[in-house]
């Protein structure tokens, strides 16, 4: 088999307005592909985005959490369970993979998977916060916690809005605002920037939800699905931009 990708890339020419697609892999599973100017990225939709199973677990975080559980059972507490530098880096790298995927999934309005992936990274934050002794290693991830909380809240709020549960959506976002406001300060410019930006974003979202008819987003979502099914990608792009405006 040739390693040359020319034929594959020629069959899917780069179009900045149509960069993502979900295709069926050889074994029948669905995968997400992203067309870049000079190539293609492929993501698993479930499990780790790269499809790896670290030490036989679905994720590196799941393996660490299992060891933590066993340690707590044996010792009666979680004291002295420590995450050292190499493992912290391994977890951080996994968190970056999930970040890349949930950004794409948010653009595709797959809010259930965005909620799942951001919850993975929030669990990662908690594990590092509680068990990583290196402040530098902890803060490499925790500095982005406000942003992860924001994306998790917005995805769950969008799910609620699509179910016409406006009050639930408002409560989710208000709880996220409170959580971000009560986070302990981290001496990192990214943390301060992300906290301010995320609070502004969420406060605006609460206001917009209060002004919206609860059926508006759901109607736009239905129109988007119809446009994609009809391969009316120009209309789909317009609808996607409108939905994005309502969630920012």
C-alpha positions in Angstrom: 0.0 0.0 0.0 1.3 3.4 -1.0 2.1 6.0 1.7 1.3 8.8 -0.7 -1.8 10.7 0.4 -2.2 12.7 -2.8 -5.1 10.7 -4.1 -7.0 10.8 -0.8 -6.5 14.6 -0.4 -7.5 15.2 -4.0 -10.7 13.4 -3.5 -11.5 15.7 -0.5 -10.4 19.1 -1.6 -9.8 21.7 1.2 -12.8 24.0 1.7 -12.6 26.3 4.7 -16.4 26.2 5.0 -16.6 22.4 5.0 -13.7 21.0 7.0 -15.3 18.3 9.1 -17.1 15.1 8.3 -18.0 11.8 10.1 -17.2 8.7 8.1 -17.5 5.0 8.6 -14.2 3.2 9.3 -13.3 -0.2 7.9 -14.7 -2.0 11.0 -18.0 -0.1 11.0 -17.3 2.5 13.7 -17.8 6.2 13.0 -14.8 8.5 13.1 -14.5 12.3 12.8 -12.2 13.6 10.1 -10.9 17.2 9.8 -9.6 18.5 6.5 -6.7 20.9 6.9 -4.9 22.9 4.2 -2.1 20.4 4.1 -3.6 17.2 5.3 -6.3 15.4 7.4 -6.7 14.7 11.1 -8.8 11.8 12.4 -10.5 11.5 15.8 -12.3 8.7 17.5 -15.7 9.8 18.6 -15.6 7.8 21.8 -12.8 6.8 24.1 -9.5 8.6 23.7 -9.4 10.8 20.6 -6.4 8.9 19.3 -7.9 5.5 19.9 -5.1 4.3 22.3 -5.9 2.4 25.4 -3.1 3.2 27.9 -2.3 0.1 30.0 -5.5 -1.5 28.8 -7.7 1.3 30.1 -10.0 3.5 28.1 -8.0 6.6 29.1 -4.8 7.4 31.1 -7.1 9.2 33.6 -9.2 6.1 34.1 -6.1 4.1 34.9 -4.9 6.6 37.5 -8.4 6.8 39.0 -8.5 3.0 39.3 -5.1 3.0 41.1 -6.4 5.8 43.4 -9.5 3.8 44.2 -7.4 0.7 45.1 -5.0 2.7 47.1 -7.9 4.2 49.1 -9.3 0.8 49.7 -6.0 -0.6 50.9 -5.0 2.4 53.1 -8.5 3.6 54.1 -7.7 7.0 52.7 -6.1 8.7 49.7 -3.2 10.1 51.6 0.3 9.5 50.1 -1.2 8.8 46.6 1.2 11.0 44.5 1.2 11.8 40.9 4.8 12.4 39.8 6.0 14.5 36.9 6.0 11.9 34.1 2.5 10.9 34.9 1.3 14.5 35.2 2.7 15.1 31.8 1.0 12.0 30.5 -2.4 13.2 31.9 -1.8 16.7 30.6 -1.1 15.4 27.1 -4.3 13.4 27.2 -6.3 16.4 28.3 -5.0 18.3 25.3 -6.3 15.6 23.0 -9.8 15.8 24.6 -9.6 19.6 24.3 -9.0 19.4 20.5 -11.9 17.0 20.1 -14.5 18.9 22.2 -13.7 22.1 20.3 -14.6 20.4 17.1 -17.6 18.7 18.6 -19.0 22.0 19.9 -18.8 23.4 16.4 -20.8 20.4 15.2 -23.4 20.9 18.0 -22.7 17.5 19.5 -23.2 18.8 23.0 -23.6 15.4 24.6 -20.0 14.5 23.7 -18.7 17.9 24.6 -20.2 17.5 28.0 -18.6 14.1 28.3 -15.1 15.3 27.1 -15.1 18.4 29.3 -16.1 16.3 32.3 -13.1 14.1 31.6 -10.9 17.2 31.8 -12.6 18.4 34.9 -11.9 15.1 36.6 -8.3 15.4 35.4 -8.1 18.8 37.1 -9.4 17.4 40.4 -7.0 14.5 40.4 -4.0 16.7 39.7 -5.2 19.3 42.3 -5.5 16.7 45.0 -2.6 14.4 44.3 0.2 16.2 42.3 2.8 17.6 44.5 4.4 19.8 41.8 2.8 23.2 41.6 4.2 23.7 38.2 2.7 20.4 36.9 -0.6 21.1 38.6 -0.9 24.6 37.2 0.0 23.5 33.7 -3.6 22.1 33.6 -5.4 24.0 36.3 -4.8 27.4 34.7 -7.4 26.4 32.0 -10.0 25.2 34.5 -12.3 28.3 34.1 -12.5 27.6 30.4 -13.2 23.9 30.9 -16.0 24.7 33.4 -17.4 27.2 30.9 -17.5 24.8 28.0 -18.9 22.0 30.2 -21.7 24.3 31.4 -22.5 25.7 27.9 -22.8 22.2 26.4 -25.1 21.0 29.2 -27.1 24.2 28.9 -27.5 23.7 25.2 -28.8 20.2 25.8 -31.3 21.6 28.2 -32.3 24.4 25.8 -32.9 21.8 23.1 -35.3 20.1 25.5 -37.0 23.4 26.2 -35.7 23.4 29.8 -34.7 27.1 29.9 -34.7 27.3 33.7 -32.4 24.3 34.0 -30.1 25.9 31.4 -30.0 29.1 33.4 -29.2 27.2 36.6 -26.4 25.3 35.0 -24.7 28.5 33.8 -25.3 30.3 37.1 -23.7 27.4 39.0 -20.7 27.5 36.7 -20.3 31.3 37.3 -20.3 30.6 41.0 -17.8 27.8 40.7 -15.4 29.9 38.6 -15.7 32.9 41.0 -14.8 30.7 44.0 -11.7 29.0 42.3 -8.5 29.5 44.2 -6.2 32.0 42.4 -3.3 30.6 40.3 -0.3 32.6 39.5 -0.6 32.2 35.8 -1.6 34.8 33.3 -3.7 32.3 31.4 -5.8 31.6 34.5 -6.6 35.2 35.1 -7.5 35.7 31.4 -9.6 32.6 31.2 -11.5 33.4 34.4 -12.4 36.9 33.3 -13.3 35.8 29.8 -15.3 32.8 30.9 -17.3 34.8 33.5 -18.1 37.5 30.9 -19.1 34.8 28.4 -21.4 33.0 30.9 -23.0 36.1 32.3 -23.9 37.1 28.7 -25.3 33.7 28.1 -27.5 33.9 31.2 -28.9 37.2 29.9 -29.5 35.8 26.4 -31.2 32.7 27.7 -33.5 34.9 29.8 -34.4 36.8 26.6 -34.9 33.8 24.4 -38.0 31.8 23.7 -36.9 28.3 24.8 -37.9 26.9 21.4 -35.6 29.1 19.4 -32.4 27.1 19.7 -34.2 23.8 19.2 -35.8 25.2 16.0 -32.5 26.3 14.7 -31.0 22.9 15.4 -33.8 21.2 13.5 -33.2 23.6 10.5 -29.5 22.9 10.7 -30.1 19.1 10.5 -32.4 19.6 7.6 -29.9 21.8 5.8 -27.1 19.2 6.3 -29.3 16.4 5.1 -30.2 18.4 2.0 -26.4 19.2 1.5 -27.3 22.9 1.6 -24.0 23.7 3.2 -24.3 27.5 2.8 -27.5 27.5 4.7 -26.0 25.1 7.3 -23.1 27.5 7.8 -25.5 30.4 8.4 -27.5 28.4 10.9 -24.4 27.2 12.7 -23.1 30.8 13.0 -26.5 31.8 14.4 -26.5 29.0 17.0 -22.9 29.9 18.0 -24.0 33.5 18.5 -26.8 32.5 20.8 -24.3 30.4 22.9 -21.6 33.1 23.3 
